[in-house]
Amino acid sequence: MASIEQIIEDFTFLDEWEDRYRYVIELGKALPDLPDSEKTAENKVQGCASQVWLVSHRGEGADPVMTFEGDSDAHIVRGLVAIVLAIYSGHKASEIVATDAIDTFNTIGLVEHLSSQRANGLRSMIKRIRAEAAAAA
């Protein structure tokens, strides 16, 4: 999976919205499939128009490193999940709480191209990850 730095760099080379859209879909295709056993009501992100599942794993200690897995039944949303995971997965809980992924989405110019439903779903996903990190910290 691409790092968030690589994703941001790749976006700087894509001038056309269509190319950016295709790249987001490619990121989603590269995302490992979430096993059906993880696609539960408990893991489902509320507030998303399409189905999105998010699984978090926390390491040991007072400020654990957290990793995340996610999936969606919609191609573009799956790509958004991949970007969110690139931002947050593998970081300490305190860093996750302090990071607003919307800033990154603004940097790469994606937020203004999302429908309001997708943008709300994206915010729901980010809110859930940050809440889980806050609980872990």
Backbone bond lengths (Angstrom), bond angles and torsions (degrees), N, CA, C in turn:
res aa  C-N    CA-C-N  psi(-1)  N-CA   C-N-CA  omega(-1)  CA-C   N-CA-C  phi
1 M - - - 1.445 - - 1.525 109.47 -
2 A 1.317 116.86 140.43 1.460 122.14 -177.57 1.525 110.99 -70.72
3 S 1.336 115.89 146.95 1.465 120.10 175.45 1.526 108.51 -76.83
4 I 1.318 116.08 160.86 1.463 119.12 179.67 1.534 110.23 -64.38
5 E 1.320 117.24 -33.35 1.474 120.41 177.40 1.527 110.41 -62.23
6 Q 1.340 116.12 -42.53 1.471 120.99 178.71 1.526 110.68 -65.25
7 I 1.323 116.41 -41.58 1.465 120.65 -179.93 1.532 110.27 -62.76
8 I 1.334 116.71 -46.31 1.474 120.63 178.97 1.523 110.20 -60.27
9 E 1.340 116.26 -44.11 1.471 120.50 179.29 1.528 110.90 -61.72
10 D 1.328 116.89 -43.88 1.462 120.83 179.51 1.529 110.85 -61.15
11 F 1.331 116.96 -39.69 1.464 120.15 -180.00 1.525 112.14 -63.58
12 T 1.345 117.52 -30.55 1.472 119.30 -179.62 1.525 111.62 -65.87
13 F 1.324 117.20 -22.45 1.473 121.09 -179.71 1.525 112.63 -89.56
14 L 1.326 116.70 -9.04 1.461 120.47 -177.17 1.526 109.55 -103.57
15 D 1.333 116.36 107.30 1.463 120.44 -176.95 1.525 112.48 -85.42
16 E 1.310 116.52 -36.34 1.457 120.83 -175.41 1.522 111.16 -85.56
17 W 1.328 116.28 139.58 1.452 120.76 178.39 1.522 110.67 -60.32
18 E 1.326 118.31 -38.11 1.469 121.30 179.55 1.532 111.32 -59.34
19 D 1.345 115.93 -40.97 1.471 120.01 178.92 1.526 110.70 -66.33
20 R 1.336 116.96 -39.52 1.457 121.35 178.52 1.531 110.24 -64.62
21 Y 1.318 115.38 -42.21 1.460 121.89 179.01 1.534 110.15 -59.58
22 R 1.344 115.36 -45.88 1.473 120.15 178.78 1.530 110.85 -62.48
23 Y 1.337 116.30 -39.87 1.463 120.79 -179.76 1.534 110.43 -63.76
24 V 1.335 117.15 -41.49 1.466 120.80 177.87 1.535 109.80 -60.51
25 I 1.331 116.75 -42.48 1.467 120.81 178.22 1.533 110.34 -63.43
26 E 1.339 117.28 -40.67 1.470 121.03 177.45 1.529 110.99 -61.47
27 L 1.342 116.64 -41.08 1.466 119.95 177.85 1.523 109.88 -60.99
28 G 1.326 116.21 -39.79 1.461 120.59 177.97 1.514 112.57 -64.60
29 K 1.342 115.97 -39.33 1.466 119.54 179.16 1.522 111.33 -65.34
30 A 1.346 116.91 -30.43 1.462 121.77 -179.19 1.535 112.27 -79.56
31 L 1.326 116.53 -13.73 1.460 121.16 -179.83 1.529 109.46 -68.94
32 P 1.343 117.17 129.84 1.475 118.27 178.19 1.529 110.51 -60.40
33 D 1.335 116.10 142.03 1.461 120.57 178.13 1.523 109.96 -65.65
34 L 1.317 115.29 139.79 1.456 120.95 173.67 1.529 107.16 -83.41
35 P 1.333 117.59 130.55 1.470 118.83 179.52 1.532 110.67 -58.31
36 D 1.316 116.70 145.70 1.468 121.43 179.23 1.525 111.48 -55.34
37 S 1.332 116.58 -31.17 1.469 120.39 -179.51 1.530 111.80 -64.41
38 E 1.335 117.26 -20.24 1.473 121.90 179.03 1.526 111.93 -93.23
39 K 1.322 117.18 -9.70 1.468 120.67 -178.79 1.524 109.06 -85.97
40 T 1.328 114.40 68.47 1.456 122.00 -175.74 1.528 110.14 -108.29
41 A 1.309 115.70 166.47 1.469 120.96 177.15 1.530 110.05 -60.42
42 E 1.327 116.40 -36.61 1.466 121.11 179.85 1.533 111.94 -63.24
43 N 1.322 117.09 -35.91 1.468 121.72 -178.11 1.525 113.38 -89.05
44 K 1.328 116.70 -7.96 1.460 120.35 -178.04 1.532 109.75 -73.44
45 V 1.334 115.61 136.05 1.465 120.73 178.75 1.527 107.93 -86.82
46 Q 1.320 116.01 121.48 1.460 120.91 178.45 1.521 109.23 -78.50
47 G 1.319 116.68 146.78 1.460 120.38 177.62 1.518 113.59 97.00
48 C 1.317 117.06 2.26 1.465 121.31 178.10 1.532 108.26 -102.00
49 A 1.328 116.03 136.84 1.465 120.58 178.85 1.528 110.43 -66.73
50 S 1.335 116.70 -43.08 1.463 120.11 175.50 1.528 107.26 -93.43
51 Q 1.306 116.17 171.58 1.457 119.44 -179.43 1.523 109.71 -80.16
52 V 1.323 115.90 129.43 1.464 122.22 177.68 1.520 107.47 -133.70
53 W 1.335 115.24 132.89 1.456 121.03 176.90 1.520 108.30 -119.61
54 L 1.319 115.42 143.43 1.450 121.64 -177.73 1.524 108.72 -138.80
55 V 1.325 115.99 128.08 1.457 121.89 178.83 1.524 107.49 -121.14
56 S 1.331 116.11 129.40 1.464 118.83 179.12 1.521 110.09 -113.08
57 H 1.316 114.17 148.61 1.470 122.45 178.32 1.525 106.44 -129.69
58 R 1.326 116.00 132.63 1.461 118.20 179.72 1.512 110.72 -116.50
59 G 1.322 114.08 140.68 1.453 120.53 177.64 1.522 110.51 -80.28
60 E 1.314 115.54 -164.79 1.463 122.10 -177.50 1.527 110.61 -90.77
61 G 1.317 115.23 162.21 1.453 121.21 170.65 1.513 114.44 98.72
62 A 1.335 113.80 177.54 1.465 121.24 -176.41 1.530 112.07 -72.77
63 D 1.318 116.58 -29.28 1.468 121.46 178.83 1.530 107.10 -128.33
64 P 1.341 116.21 73.37 1.471 119.86 -170.63 1.526 113.44 -68.75
65 V 1.329 114.01 150.45 1.462 120.05 168.93 1.520 106.09 -75.33
66 M 1.327 115.86 133.91 1.454 120.51 -178.69 1.515 110.09 -115.78
67 T 1.322 115.39 142.02 1.459 120.70 173.91 1.520 107.75 -124.48
68 F 1.318 114.70 154.54 1.455 120.07 -175.65 1.519 110.70 -134.66
69 E 1.321 114.79 149.10 1.454 122.50 171.27 1.518 106.12 -124.89
70 G 1.319 116.59 148.75 1.448 118.86 179.10 1.510 111.62 -155.01
71 D 1.322 114.74 166.26 1.457 120.63 -179.50 1.521 108.48 -160.67
72 S 1.308 115.81 161.75 1.459 122.02 175.22 1.511 108.70 -149.73
73 D 1.325 115.30 157.81 1.456 120.44 177.76 1.528 111.78 -89.51
74 A 1.340 117.80 0.26 1.469 122.05 179.61 1.531 109.30 -116.20
75 H 1.331 117.49 133.51 1.467 122.04 -174.63 1.525 113.64 -57.04
76 I 1.313 117.69 -50.63 1.464 119.99 -176.61 1.532 110.17 -67.04
77 V 1.320 117.05 -38.89 1.467 120.29 -179.98 1.524 110.40 -67.67
78 R 1.310 116.84 -36.73 1.471 120.68 176.31 1.530 109.74 -60.05
79 G 1.321 116.59 -37.96 1.467 120.71 175.66 1.517 112.15 -65.66
80 L 1.328 116.71 -39.22 1.469 120.60 176.79 1.528 109.64 -64.53
81 V 1.326 116.85 -39.55 1.466 121.14 176.22 1.531 109.48 -59.16
82 A 1.331 116.74 -44.15 1.471 120.90 -179.93 1.527 110.91 -59.68
83 I 1.326 117.30 -40.81 1.468 120.64 179.84 1.532 110.14 -67.65
84 V 1.325 116.79 -44.45 1.474 120.45 178.76 1.532 110.22 -59.95
85 L 1.321 117.26 -43.47 1.467 120.46 179.37 1.525 110.99 -64.99
86 A 1.339 116.87 -36.44 1.471 120.26 177.62 1.526 110.58 -63.88
87 I 1.323 117.13 -33.76 1.471 121.36 179.76 1.529 110.90 -72.38
88 Y 1.322 117.59 -44.55 1.461 120.96 -168.93 1.523 117.12 -102.18
89 S 1.316 118.45 -35.76 1.458 120.89 -171.43 1.531 111.21 -66.01
90 G 1.338 115.27 134.78 1.459 120.26 178.19 1.519 114.06 89.70
91 H 1.332 116.80 10.37 1.469 120.53 179.00 1.517 110.37 -112.17
92 K 1.348 114.63 160.26 1.462 120.20 177.21 1.526 109.29 -68.29
93 A 1.330 115.48 150.40 1.460 121.49 -179.02 1.525 111.68 -54.37
94 S 1.328 117.74 -42.05 1.467 120.85 -178.87 1.530 111.52 -63.45
95 E 1.328 116.98 -36.35 1.471 120.97 177.76 1.523 110.60 -68.02
96 I 1.330 116.43 -39.29 1.462 121.45 -179.51 1.526 109.60 -63.88
97 V 1.324 116.48 -45.39 1.461 121.00 179.64 1.530 110.51 -60.05
98 A 1.321 116.37 -36.63 1.470 121.54 -176.43 1.532 113.48 -82.50
99 T 1.334 118.04 -6.06 1.465 121.59 -175.68 1.514 110.81 -108.54
100 D 1.341 115.50 123.97 1.466 119.63 174.51 1.523 107.89 -102.24
101 A 1.326 115.81 109.87 1.465 120.74 -176.93 1.528 112.44 -62.35
102 I 1.334 117.34 -22.92 1.469 119.62 178.58 1.530 110.08 -58.84
103 D 1.337 117.01 -34.10 1.471 120.56 176.73 1.526 110.66 -58.18
104 T 1.327 116.58 -42.76 1.465 120.74 178.77 1.521 110.71 -66.20
105 F 1.332 116.65 -42.60 1.466 120.37 178.98 1.534 110.62 -63.56
106 N 1.331 117.22 -34.29 1.466 120.41 174.91 1.527 110.74 -68.23
107 T 1.334 116.39 -40.89 1.468 121.31 179.31 1.523 111.21 -58.56
108 I 1.329 117.09 -42.79 1.469 120.07 -178.38 1.530 111.97 -87.68
109 G 1.331 116.87 -0.26 1.457 120.84 173.43 1.511 114.56 74.08
110 L 1.323 116.86 33.15 1.464 119.11 -178.54 1.525 113.32 -95.87
111 V 1.326 117.40 -34.32 1.461 120.08 -172.24 1.520 111.90 -56.23
112 E 1.341 116.59 -44.89 1.468 119.01 -176.64 1.528 113.26 -67.71
113 H 1.330 117.16 -13.66 1.469 120.61 179.85 1.528 113.01 -100.25
114 L 1.337 116.95 2.36 1.453 119.91 179.20 1.518 109.92 -93.91
115 S 1.316 116.32 144.63 1.464 119.63 173.43 1.525 107.53 -64.82
116 S 1.318 116.94 160.22 1.467 119.37 -179.13 1.523 110.95 -61.39
117 Q 1.342 117.41 -35.31 1.474 120.44 177.63 1.526 111.39 -63.70
118 R 1.344 116.23 -44.33 1.471 119.35 179.43 1.516 111.04 -67.07
119 A 1.333 116.77 -40.39 1.464 120.54 179.23 1.532 110.32 -63.11
120 N 1.335 116.60 -40.17 1.469 119.83 177.30 1.521 110.96 -65.52
121 G 1.320 116.92 -40.82 1.461 121.00 177.28 1.515 111.48 -62.82
122 L 1.332 116.37 -41.37 1.459 121.73 177.65 1.528 109.98 -60.29
123 R 1.340 116.05 -46.04 1.464 120.30 178.65 1.529 111.51 -62.63
124 S 1.335 116.85 -37.31 1.472 120.71 178.10 1.526 110.81 -63.47
125 M 1.328 116.30 -41.67 1.456 121.34 179.22 1.529 110.40 -63.33
126 I 1.327 116.52 -46.65 1.461 122.07 -179.40 1.527 110.25 -63.65
127 K 1.322 115.95 -43.53 1.464 121.13 -179.62 1.528 110.62 -60.35
128 R 1.331 115.97 -42.57 1.468 119.99 -179.68 1.527 111.32 -65.39
129 I 1.323 117.81 -44.94 1.472 121.30 179.68 1.525 109.68 -61.04
130 R 1.312 117.26 -46.22 1.467 120.43 -178.25 1.529 111.32 -66.82
131 A 1.338 117.51 -35.60 1.475 120.91 177.49 1.533 110.51 -66.11
132 E 1.328 116.81 -41.17 1.455 120.39 179.17 1.526 110.45 -66.41
133 A 1.338 115.92 -36.77 1.468 119.82 177.50 1.533 110.67 -67.82
134 A 1.337 116.40 -39.91 1.473 120.28 178.60 1.536 109.92 -62.53
135 A 1.322 116.64 -40.77 1.461 120.30 178.70 1.536 110.89 -65.88
136 A 1.324 117.01 -34.40 1.463 121.49 -179.19 1.533 111.33 -75.47
137 A 1.321 116.62 -30.35 1.475 120.96 -179.18 1.519 107.70 -82.87
